[in-house]
Amino acid sequence: MHLPIAAFKVLRTVKSLAHQIGRRVITEKLAEAKQGANMKTDVFGMLLDPKQSDLKKNVLTEEELVAQTGILMIAGQDSVTNTLVFGCLELARNPEFQHQLRAEIYASLRGPSGTSAYESMPLLNAFIKEILRLYPPEAIHERITIQDTVIPLVDGIKNYKGEVMDHIPVQKGQIVLVAIASYQRLESRWGGDAHQFRPSRWVDGTIQQGQAFELPRWPTGVSGMAFCVNDKPMPSVIMMLTVPKDLGNASVLLRIG
């Protein structure tokens, strides 16, 4: 994060801006609370209101909430929007897959119950996972260690002395950057077509158990105390985009331009 390169400079600027905005919003909320204003009007107010939690230890402090502002701003709004945009883009680029996906959703909607179950639609499941793999809402995630520990390595690496290391020691207080976008296009893990949109990799046995994280819960956010907001709405929105209101009309196709 502190390397003197252009990409990290942008990240530092965004992080600083998010911190400033968070500090301003929280200061305003606290001032409004002192005047008797309702604290339940938005997420910041609810998190600052100790009455919202029966367990005092789970109430975020002012400093903790300021530190989480960036995540609240991005994960709470832009993540779903950006993911849907890239999803529409890939559907437009791959009309054959779009037809297959629509057919699967049609079949599910025409079932006896008239409702659809996400788990019973492998193509929709694979499509969402592949979109989240290629276009994660968060490219890099930052964590700070709370105690001395080690990061185990699947493949050993050589240090400057030429010694092979199977783990990386990390001291308490060090910043660890998780390169989500890089990992999800790593050819040694995903194959030579790691940079290509290929949803079938999730259903044809290409991905071996243990080689990849469950993407609906990993790329989209590095879940901590809270769950990812786009875990459940995503399948429903994709279905609305691919299936027209008139189920008898199967000719609708997303296109670019």
WOZI-V169999 format. One record per pair of residues at least 12 apart in sequence whose ideal C-beta (glycine too) atoms are under 10 Angstrom apart, sorted by the first residue. I is the first residue (numbers start at 1). J is the second residue. Records with the same first field share a line. If there is no record, write none. Layout:
I->J / J
//
This chain:
1->15 / 140 / 142 / 175 / 177
2->175
7->139 / 140
8->140 / 177
11->139 / 140 / 142 / 177
14->70 / 73 / 74
15->67 / 69 / 70 / 142
16->70
17->69 / 70 / 73
18->66 / 67 / 68 / 69 / 70 / 71 / 72 / 73 / 74
19->66 / 67 / 69 / 70
20->66 / 69
21->66 / 69 / 70 / 73
22->44 / 62 / 65 / 66 / 67 / 68 / 69 / 70 / 72 / 73
23->62 / 63 / 65 / 66 / 69
24->66 / 69
25->42 / 44 / 45 / 48 / 65 / 66 / 69 / 72 / 73
26->44 / 45 / 47 / 48 / 62 / 63 / 65 / 66 / 69
27->62 / 66
28->44
29->41 / 42 / 44 / 45 / 46 / 47 / 48 / 49 / 62 / 65
30->44 / 45 / 48 / 62
32->45
33->45 / 48 / 49
39->51 / 52
40->52
42->72
43->65 / 72 / 76
44->60 / 65 / 68 / 69 / 72
47->59 / 60 / 61 / 62 / 64 / 65 / 68 / 72
48->60 / 61 / 62 / 65
58->225
60->225
67->144
68->224 / 225 / 226
70->138 / 142
71->138 / 141 / 221 / 222 / 224 / 226
72->226 / 229
74->137 / 138 / 221
75->137 / 138 / 220 / 221 / 222 / 223 / 226 / 228 / 229 / 230
76->226 / 229 / 230
77->229
78->137 / 138
79->132 / 136 / 137 / 138 / 220 / 221 / 228 / 229 / 230 / 234
80->137 / 220 / 228 / 229 / 230 / 233 / 234 / 237
81->137 / 230
82->135 / 136 / 137
83->128 / 131 / 132 / 135 / 136 / 137 / 219 / 220 / 230 / 234 / 237 / 238
84->131 / 230 / 233 / 234 / 237 / 238 / 241
85->131 / 135
86->131 / 132 / 134 / 135 / 136 / 137 / 197
87->127 / 128 / 130 / 131 / 132 / 134 / 135 / 234 / 237 / 238 / 241 / 242 / 254
88->131 / 238 / 241 / 242 / 254 / 256
89->131 / 135 / 197 / 254 / 256
90->127 / 130 / 131 / 134 / 135 / 197 / 199 / 254
91->127 / 131 / 197 / 238 / 241 / 242 / 253 / 254 / 255 / 256
92->253 / 254 / 255 / 256 / 257
93->197 / 254 / 255 / 256
94->127 / 197 / 198 / 199 / 254
95->253 / 254 / 255
97->123 / 126 / 127 / 130 / 197 / 198 / 199 / 200
98->127 / 241 / 242 / 252 / 253 / 254 / 255
99->242 / 250 / 253
100->123 / 127 / 199 / 200
101->121 / 123 / 124 / 126 / 127 / 199 / 238 / 239 / 242 / 243
102->123 / 239 / 241 / 242 / 243 / 244 / 250 / 252 / 253 / 254
103->123 / 242 / 250
104->116 / 120 / 121 / 122 / 123 / 124 / 125 / 127 / 239 / 242
105->121 / 123 / 124 / 235 / 238 / 239 / 240 / 242 / 243 / 247
106->242 / 243 / 247 / 250
107->120 / 121
108->120 / 121 / 124 / 239 / 243
109->239 / 243 / 247
110->247
116->235 / 236 / 239 / 243
117->235
118->216 / 232 / 234 / 235 / 236 / 238 / 239
119->235
121->235 / 238 / 239
122->199 / 200 / 202 / 203
123->199 / 200 / 202 / 203
124->199 / 234 / 235 / 238 / 239 / 242
125->199 / 202 / 203 / 215 / 216 / 235
126->198 / 199 / 200 / 201 / 202 / 203 / 204
127->197 / 199 / 202 / 234 / 235 / 238 / 242
128->199 / 202 / 215 / 216 / 220 / 230 / 234 / 235 / 237 / 238
129->199 / 201 / 202 / 203 / 207 / 212 / 214 / 215 / 216 / 218 / 219
130->184 / 196 / 197 / 198 / 199 / 200 / 201 / 202 / 215
131->197 / 199 / 215 / 219 / 234 / 238
132->180 / 184 / 215 / 216 / 217 / 218 / 219 / 220 / 230 / 234
133->180 / 181 / 183 / 184 / 185 / 190 / 194 / 197 / 198 / 199 / 201 / 202 / 207 / 212 / 213 / 215 / 218 / 219
134->181 / 184 / 185 / 190 / 194 / 195 / 196 / 197 / 198 / 219
135->181 / 184 / 197 / 219
136->180 / 181 / 183 / 184 / 185 / 215 / 218 / 219 / 220 / 221
137->180 / 181 / 219 / 220 / 221 / 228 / 230
138->178 / 180 / 181 / 219 / 220 / 221 / 222
139->178 / 179 / 180 / 181 / 182 / 184 / 219
140->177 / 178 / 179 / 180 / 181 / 182
141->176 / 177 / 178 / 179 / 180 / 181 / 219 / 221 / 222
142->175 / 176 / 177 / 178 / 222
143->170 / 174 / 175 / 176 / 177 / 178 / 222 / 224
144->172 / 173 / 174 / 175 / 176
145->170 / 171 / 172 / 173 / 174 / 175 / 176
146->172 / 173
147->170 / 171 / 172 / 173
148->169 / 170 / 171 / 172 / 173 / 174
149->167 / 168 / 169 / 170 / 171 / 172 / 174 / 176
150->165 / 166 / 167 / 168 / 169 / 170
151->167 / 168 / 169 / 170 / 176
152->166 / 167 / 168
153->165 / 166 / 167 / 168
154->166 / 188 / 189 / 210 / 211
155->188
178->218 / 222
180->213 / 218 / 219 / 220 / 221 / 222
181->219
183->212 / 213 / 218 / 219
184->212 / 213 / 215 / 218 / 219
188->211
189->207 / 208 / 211 / 212
190->206 / 207 / 211 / 212
191->206 / 207
193->206
202->215
216->228 / 230 / 231 / 232 / 234 / 235
217->231
220->234
241->254
242->254
//
